[in-house]
Amino acid sequence: MGNQHNHSHGHSHGHTTANYNRAFAVGIGLNLLFVGVEIFYGLLANSSALLADAGHNASDVLGLVFAWFAMWVAAKKPKGRYTFGYKKTTILISVLNAVLLFGAVGAIGWDAAGKLSNPDPVAGTQVIIVAIIGVVINTITALMFIKGQKDDLNIKGAFLHMAADAAVSLGVVIAGVIIVNTGWNWVDPVMSFIIIAVIMWGTWRLFIDSVNLALDAVPKRVDADKVREYILSKENVVDMHDFHIWAMSTTQIALTAHIVVKEIPDNEFLSLLQSEINKEYKISHTTFQIEKVGCTCIVHC
C-alpha cells in the first residue's frame, strides 16, 4: 500500500445563507425605506446633514447587498475553472465592506472638520426625530447580525455597517439635544470624531482579518500549533510535513497534511481523526496523505 489519501468535510455550513436571508432582506428593506425618509425630511427641513446621512446609509445598503450576494454565490457548486467553488467571494466582499466603511469614515470626518471650523446650528426638532428613527432601524438590523458576526467576517461586515449607522444616528440625537438646549454648535463635529474612533476600531480589525484570510493565513480562531501537536500525539504517527490550514470562506476552514506513520493505518483511523479535528477545532475540510516511515519513494513502498 503506497499512499493513502482521505478527504472529508461537513455539510452544516449549507444552512448559513438560509439563516440570514431574512436578516438581509429585512435589513435592506428597512434601510432603503429610511433613506427615502431622510431624503424627504432633509429636503423639507433644508438639512444638508440629513441628506448627507441619507447618502451614507445608501452606501451601507450597498454593503448589505454585497454581503448577501457573496453568501449566495458561495453556496454555488464548483464549476469549470473554479474547482474550489466560489466560497472565497465572502472573503473578498468582507475586504470590500471594510473599504466602504473606511470611505464612510472619511466622509464623516470631512464633514465634521468643516463643521468644527464653521459650526452650523442643528436644523431643528425634525432632524432629531428622524435620527431617532435611524437609531431604531439600524439597531434592529445590527441585532439580526450580532450572533453570526462572531464567526463570519462577511456577517461581521454587515453588522459593522449597521452598528456604525446606529452610532452616527445616536450621535446626531445626542448632539442635537445638547445644541438645542445649550447652543454649543461645536458639540456636533466633536461627536462625529468620537463616532469615527468607534467605527475605525471595529473596521480596522475587520480589514486586517479579511486581508489575512485572502492571503490564506490561518484563521484567528484556530491555533495551528495545537492542531499540529494533536495530530502528532496520535499513536503510530511519527512525523508530519506539508501542513497547511487556510480559510475556504469566511465560515469554512480547510486542512491538508502529509502524515508519516510506522505502519499504514486503516480508513477508520483517518475517519476518526477527521471527525475529532472537526469537532475540536471546527475544521470541516481535511485531506491527509499517509506515508510510511523510512520510505523515500511513496509509489514503491
N, C-alpha and C positions, 0 to 999 in steps of 0.2 A: 504494500500500500504506500504509494509515493507521497502524496499530499492529500490534504483533506480541507475542503472549503465548506463553510457553513454560514448561511446568511439568514437572519431572522429580523422581523420588525413587527411592532404592534400596530393596531388599527384604531386605537381610541382617538387619535388626532382628527379623524374624519368628521367628528361632531363639532369641531371648533367653529367652523363657519356657520353652521346652523344655529349654534348657541348665540351668535352675535348678529345674525341677520336682522332680528327685530330691533336690537340696540342701534345698529347703523341706520336702519330705516326711520325709526322714531327720532334719532338724533339729527339726521339730515333734514327731515320734515320740519321739526320744531325750530331748527336754526334758520332754515330758509324763510319760515313764517316770521321769525324775529327780525331778520334782515329787512323784510318788507315793512315791518312796523317801525324800525329805526329810520328807514328812508322817509316814510310818510311823516313821522313826527319831527325828523330832522329838518325837512323842508318847511313844515308847519311852524316850528319854533325858530327857524333860521339858525340852526345849531350845526356848525361845522364839526363839532366834536361827535355828535351822533352820526352824522354822515360818514365821518372817518371810521368810526367804530363799526358801522354797517359794512364798510369795505373790508375791515379786519375780520369780521365774523364771516363774510362771504369766502375769504381765503381759508378759514378754518373749516367751512363746509366742504371746500375742495379737498382739504386734508382728510376729512372723513370719507369722502368718495374714493380717494386714492387707496386708503387703508382697506375699505370694503372690497374694492376691485382686486387688490392684491390677494386677499383671502380667497376670493372666488377663483382667481387664476391659479393659485397654489393648489387648489383641490383638483385641478385638471390632471388627467393621466398623462404620463410621459408620451411624447410623440415626436417622430422624426429625429432631428439632431439633438433634441432636448431629452436625452435618455434619463436624466435625473428628474425630469418634470420641471415645473415652474415654481417650486417651493421657495426659491431664493428671492422671488418677487417681493415677498413680505419683508425681507431684509432691506432690499433696495428702497422700498416705499418708506420704511422706518427712517432711513437716511434722509430721504426727500422731505418727510414730515418735520424732521429736526431742522432742516434748512429753511422750510417755510416758517417755522417758529422763530428762527433767528431773524428772518425778514420782518416778521411781525414786531419783534422786539426793536429792530432798527426803526421801523415806522413810528412806534410808540415813543421811542427815545427822541427822534427828530421833532415830533410834535411837542413833547414835554420840554425840550430845550428852547423851542420858540416861545412857549408859554412862560418859561422861567424868566426870560429876558423881557417879555412883554405880557404879563398876566392878563387874561381875559376873564370877565365875570361869567359864572355859570349861567346858561341860557334860561334857567328857571325851574320851577317845580316839575314841568313836563319831562325834562331831561332826567331828573332824579327818578321819577316814576318808571320811565322806560328802562333805566338802568337796573332798577329793582326787578323788573320782568326778566331782564337779561341774566341777573344772578340766579333766579329761579330756574329758568330754562337750561342754562349751561351747567348748573349744579346737578339737575336731574340727569342730563345727558352724561356728565362725567361719572356719576354714580353707577350708571349702567356698564361702564368700562373699568371700574375701580378694581374689581376682583381679577379680571384677566390681565391687567397691566403688570401684575407681579411676575408673570411667567411668559408673556408675549410682548416683544418690543413693538410690534405693529399695533397692538391694542394699547400699549403704553403711549405711543404717539398720538392716538385718537384721544386718550384720556387727558394727556397734557394740553392738547388743543382746547378741549372743553374747560379744563381747570383754569387755563390761562384766561379764557374769555370770562369765566365766572369771577376771577380775581380782578380783571380790568373793570368789569361792571360794578363790582363791590367797591373798588377804589373810587369810581365815579360817584357812587351813592354817598360814601363817607366824606369825600372831598366836597361834594355838593352841599351836604347838610352843614358842614363846618363853614363853608364860604357864605352860604345864605345867612347864617346866624352871626358870623364874625366879620365878613368882608375880607378875609385873608385869601386873596386870589392865588397866592403862591403855593397854597396847600395842594392845589390840583396837580401841577407839574411834579412836586415833591412826591406825592402819592404815586404818580406814574413811574418814577425812578425806583420806588420801593417794589412796585409790581414787576418791573423789569428784572430786578435782582432775584425775585422769587421764580419767575419764568426761566431765567438763564440757569439757575441752579438745577432744575429738572431737565431742561433741554440739553445742556452740555453733557450730562450723563447719558441721555438717550442717544445723542450724536456719537459719542465715543463708543458706547456699547454696540451701536449699529455698524459703525465702521469696522470694529474688531470682528464682528460676525461676517461682514462682507469679505474680510481678509482671511477667513477660515480659522480665526483664533478659537481656542477652547472657550465655550460659553462660561460666563461668570459663575453660574450655579453648579458647575462641575469641577471637582478637584481632580485634575489629571493624575497627580502623583498617587492619590488614594486609589484610583481605578487601576493604575499600573500595579501597585502593591497588592491589591485584591486578586488580580489575575495571577501574579507570580506566587501568591500564597497557596494556590491550589495544588493539591497532590499530583505528582507526575510532571508538573510544569517546572522547567529548569531555567528558562530564559524567554525573552520576548524582544522583538525588534519591529521596525516599520509600524510603530504605534501612533495612530492618528485619531484625534477627536475633533469634530467640527460640527457646525450648525447647518443642517439642510434647509432650515427655515427658521422663523422666529420661535417655533414651538417644537421642532423635531431635531434630535441630535443623533449623529452617526459616529460609529467607531470601527476602525479596521486595525488588525494586528496580525503579525506572524508569531505564533506561539511555538516555542521549542520544547519538546517533551521527551521523556525517557522512552516511553512506549506509545504508539499511536492509539489514542482512545477511541471509544465508540461514539456514535452520534448522541447518545444520552448525556455524555459529559458536556458536549457543546451546547445542547439544548438547555441543560440546567444552568450552565454558565451565562448564556444569553438571557435567560429568564431572570436570574439573580441580578445581573447588571441593569436590566430594565427596571426591576423593582427598586433596587438600592440607589441607582444614580440617574434614573429617568432617561436612559439612553435606549431608544427604541429600535434603532437600525444598527445591527452589529454584524461584521463579517470577519471570520477568523481563518487563517491558513495555518494548518498544523505541519510542523517539521520535526523529524526525529533527530535527537541529539547526535552529533558526530557525522551527519551526512553533509557532504559538500555539494552534492548534486541531487536535488529533490526528485527529479524524474526517475533516477535509478535506484532510489532507496527501497 
